[in-house]
Amino acid sequence: QVQLAESGGGLVQPGGSLRLSCAASGNRYRILTMGWYRQAPGKQRELVATIIVGGYTNYADSVKGRFTISRDITKNTAYLQMNNLKPEDTAVYYCNSGDQIGAEHWGQGTQVIVSS
């Protein structure tokens, strides 16, 4: 059973930075995609960024130029570097993975609060 362990959330002032980590373990099959989604109170979960084998990345328009997704294959870990954070970035951030047989897994989420 794949487990995704997120870390790095917290409280930060507007304009600040945070780095989220997502460590995958227990995967039997190769993980092809990893991504970050977020869900703000009263809103649907939305895509933030994804990274696939080969390093190709995709970002939501709202975070382009501020967030960077990366992946360390050797550590089976994905990262989300978030800079110039805004109050509207406040949400629970979830890690997602997809493997070579099409199975998808989610982490438990980590809270990010951007407030002065």
C-alpha positions as CSV (number, residue, x, y, z in Angstrom):
1,Q,0.0,0.0,0.0
2,V,1.4,3.3,-1.1
3,Q,1.7,5.9,1.7
4,L,2.4,9.6,1.1
5,A,3.7,11.6,4.0
6,E,3.4,15.4,3.6
7,S,5.3,17.9,5.7
8,G,6.3,21.5,5.7
9,G,3.0,23.4,6.1
10,G,2.5,26.1,8.6
11,L,1.7,29.8,9.2
12,V,3.5,32.4,7.1
13,Q,3.1,36.1,6.4
14,P,2.1,37.3,3.0
15,G,5.2,37.5,0.8
16,G,6.9,34.7,2.7
17,S,7.9,31.2,1.5
18,L,7.3,27.6,2.5
19,R,8.6,24.3,1.1
20,L,6.3,21.3,1.2
21,S,7.6,17.7,1.0
22,C,5.9,14.5,0.1
23,A,7.7,11.2,0.7
24,A,6.3,8.1,-0.9
25,S,6.7,4.7,0.5
26,G,5.4,1.2,0.1
27,N,5.0,1.5,-3.7
28,R,5.2,-1.8,-5.6
29,Y,5.0,-0.2,-9.0
30,R,6.9,2.7,-10.4
31,I,5.4,6.1,-9.6
32,L,5.0,8.0,-12.8
33,T,3.4,11.2,-11.6
34,M,3.4,13.2,-8.4
35,G,1.5,16.4,-7.8
36,W,0.1,18.8,-5.3
37,Y,-3.5,19.8,-4.9
38,R,-5.2,22.2,-2.5
39,Q,-8.5,22.7,-0.9
40,A,-9.6,26.0,0.7
41,P,-12.5,26.2,3.1
42,G,-15.8,26.0,1.2
43,K,-14.1,25.3,-2.1
44,Q,-13.4,22.3,-4.3
45,R,-10.0,20.6,-4.4
46,E,-7.9,22.1,-7.2
47,L,-4.7,21.3,-9.0
48,V,-1.6,23.2,-7.9
49,A,1.2,21.5,-9.8
50,T,2.2,18.2,-11.2
51,I,5.5,16.6,-12.3
52,I,5.8,13.5,-14.5
53,V,8.6,11.1,-15.4
54,G,11.2,13.1,-17.4
55,G,10.7,16.2,-15.3
56,Y,7.8,17.7,-17.2
57,T,5.8,20.1,-15.0
58,N,2.3,21.7,-15.1
59,Y,1.1,24.5,-12.9
60,A,-2.2,26.2,-12.2
61,D,-2.2,29.7,-13.6
62,S,-2.7,31.2,-10.1
63,V,0.7,29.9,-8.9
64,K,2.9,30.2,-12.1
65,G,6.0,32.1,-11.4
66,R,5.7,31.7,-7.6
67,F,5.6,27.9,-7.0
68,T,8.1,25.3,-8.2
69,I,7.5,21.5,-8.1
70,S,10.4,19.2,-8.1
71,R,11.1,15.5,-7.5
72,D,14.0,13.5,-6.1
73,I,13.7,10.1,-7.7
74,T,16.3,8.6,-5.4
75,K,14.3,9.6,-2.3
76,N,10.9,9.0,-3.9
77,T,10.0,12.5,-2.7
78,A,8.3,15.5,-4.3
79,Y,8.7,19.0,-3.2
80,L,6.7,22.2,-3.7
81,Q,8.6,25.4,-3.2
82,M,6.1,28.2,-2.6
83,N,7.4,31.8,-2.8
84,N,5.6,35.2,-2.5
85,L,2.7,33.5,-0.8
86,K,-0.6,35.3,-0.8
87,P,-3.6,35.0,1.6
88,E,-5.5,33.2,-1.2
89,D,-3.0,30.4,-1.1
90,T,-4.4,29.4,2.3
91,A,-5.6,25.9,2.0
92,V,-4.9,22.3,2.9
93,Y,-2.3,21.0,0.5
94,Y,-2.5,17.3,-0.6
95,C,0.1,15.2,-2.3
96,N,-1.0,12.9,-5.0
97,S,0.8,10.1,-6.9
98,G,0.0,7.9,-9.9
99,D,1.8,4.7,-10.7
100,Q,2.4,2.6,-13.8
101,I,-0.7,0.5,-13.4
102,G,-2.9,3.5,-13.0
103,A,-3.4,3.5,-9.3
104,E,-3.8,6.9,-7.6
105,H,-3.0,7.7,-4.0
106,W,-3.4,10.7,-1.7
107,G,-1.7,12.0,1.4
108,Q,-3.5,13.2,4.5
109,G,-2.8,16.9,3.7
110,T,-0.8,19.7,5.3
111,Q,-2.3,23.0,6.3
112,V,-0.9,26.2,4.9
113,I,-2.1,29.5,6.3
114,V,-0.9,32.8,4.9
115,S,-1.8,35.7,7.2
116,S,-0.4,38.7,8.8
